[in-house]
Amino acid sequence: MDVELGIQNVARPVHFTTDDSAEAVSDAIGQAMGKGEPINLIDDKGRHIIVPAGALGYAMVGSETKHAVGFGAL
């Protein structure tokens, strides 16, 4: 699952991939925002991405990236 987090007053967004579902990521962000707690997500390499809820500008939670392998014949 590809995730992009925009942080207020930071020029570049944070991009990472996680093994969690889109629903799990969205729920974690929503719960943290509702409680005013830091958003704590784990990427596919086991690293924690922690963002203060008040600093989050936006979150884009995408679908799984599926790469085509090989060559197609027309």
C-alpha positions in Angstrom: 0.0 0.0 0.0 1.5 3.3 -1.0 1.0 6.2 1.5 1.9 9.9 1.1 1.7 12.3 4.0 1.9 16.0 3.6 3.3 17.8 6.6 2.5 21.4 7.3 5.5 23.8 6.7 7.6 21.0 5.1 8.3 21.3 1.4 8.3 17.5 0.6 5.7 15.0 1.4 6.6 11.7 3.2 6.2 8.7 0.9 6.4 5.1 2.1 4.9 1.7 1.5 3.2 -0.4 4.1 1.8 -3.9 4.4 -1.3 -2.6 6.1 -4.6 -2.2 4.3 -5.9 1.2 3.2 -8.7 0.8 5.7 -6.2 0.2 8.6 -4.1 3.2 7.6 -7.1 5.5 7.3 -8.5 4.3 10.7 -5.1 4.8 12.4 -4.9 8.3 11.0 -8.5 9.1 11.9 -8.2 7.8 15.4 -5.0 9.7 16.1 -6.5 12.9 14.6 -9.6 12.6 16.7 -7.6 12.2 20.0 -4.9 14.7 19.1 -2.3 12.0 19.4 0.7 11.5 17.1 0.0 9.4 14.0 2.1 6.2 14.2 2.4 4.1 11.1 4.8 1.3 10.3 6.3 0.9 6.8 7.0 -2.4 5.0 10.6 -2.3 6.4 9.5 -2.1 10.0 10.3 1.6 10.5 7.9 3.8 12.4 6.6 7.0 10.8 5.4 9.3 13.6 3.7 12.6 12.7 2.1 15.0 15.2 -1.7 15.0 14.4 -1.8 18.8 14.3 1.0 18.9 11.7 -0.7 16.7 9.1 -1.7 18.6 6.1 -3.1 15.7 4.0 -2.9 12.0 3.6 -3.1 10.0 0.4 -3.6 6.3 0.9 -3.4 4.5 -2.4 -4.0 1.0 -3.6 -1.4 -1.7 -3.9 1.0 -1.0 -6.6 1.1 -3.9 -9.1 3.9 -3.8 -11.6 3.6 -5.6 -14.9 6.4 -8.0 -15.6 7.5 -9.0 -19.1 6.6 -7.8 -22.5 3.1 -7.9 -24.0 2.4 -8.9 -27.6 -0.1 -7.1 -29.6 
